[in-house]
Amino acid sequence: MGDGGNSNAAAPASNTSNTASTTTDPAKKSDETLQHPENWTTGGDSATGKQAGYIKAMASRAGEDVNVEGMTKTEASEKIGELKKETGM
């Protein structure tokens, strides 16, 4: 019976190392996608309400008038980056 317990104890250790290597690859892929909005699969979709609101708030702070109507998620993300630099937000 003691042998059965030893084999079970070894199994979780090997599963843990396999899980770590599996989660590393998707994380790298995820980081690359987040860094490059033009690579987003939904980048061509309309900007979200949160993006539009954030742009309007930062543009107001920067003294700019930005039209967010018709802006894509990618364009909104890029504009947010520009406004962050301008406003220091």
Contacts in CASP RR format, 6 or more apart in sequence:
PFRMAT RR
TARGET T0000
AUTHOR 0000-0000-0000
METHOD contacts of the structure
MODEL  1
MGDGGNSNAAAPASNTSNTASTTTDPAKKSDETLQHPENWTTGGDSATGK
QAGYIKAMASRAGEDVNVEGMTKTEASEKIGELKKETGM
32 39 0 8 1.000
33 39 0 8 1.000
33 40 0 8 1.000
37 43 0 8 1.000
37 73 0 8 1.000
37 74 0 8 1.000
37 77 0 8 1.000
37 78 0 8 1.000
38 74 0 8 1.000
40 73 0 8 1.000
40 74 0 8 1.000
42 73 0 8 1.000
43 72 0 8 1.000
43 73 0 8 1.000
43 74 0 8 1.000
44 72 0 8 1.000
44 73 0 8 1.000
44 74 0 8 1.000
45 72 0 8 1.000
45 73 0 8 1.000
46 70 0 8 1.000
46 71 0 8 1.000
46 72 0 8 1.000
46 73 0 8 1.000
47 55 0 8 1.000
47 68 0 8 1.000
47 70 0 8 1.000
47 71 0 8 1.000
47 72 0 8 1.000
47 73 0 8 1.000
47 75 0 8 1.000
47 76 0 8 1.000
48 73 0 8 1.000
48 76 0 8 1.000
51 68 0 8 1.000
51 71 0 8 1.000
51 73 0 8 1.000
51 76 0 8 1.000
51 77 0 8 1.000
51 80 0 8 1.000
52 68 0 8 1.000
52 71 0 8 1.000
52 76 0 8 1.000
53 68 0 8 1.000
54 80 0 8 1.000
55 66 0 8 1.000
55 68 0 8 1.000
55 71 0 8 1.000
55 76 0 8 1.000
55 79 0 8 1.000
55 80 0 8 1.000
55 83 0 8 1.000
56 66 0 8 1.000
56 68 0 8 1.000
58 80 0 8 1.000
58 83 0 8 1.000
58 84 0 8 1.000
58 86 0 8 1.000
58 87 0 8 1.000
58 89 0 8 1.000
59 65 0 8 1.000
59 66 0 8 1.000
59 83 0 8 1.000
61 87 0 8 1.000
61 89 0 8 1.000
62 83 0 8 1.000
62 86 0 8 1.000
62 87 0 8 1.000
64 83 0 8 1.000
64 86 0 8 1.000
66 79 0 8 1.000
66 83 0 8 1.000
68 76 0 8 1.000
71 79 0 8 1.000
83 89 0 8 1.000
END
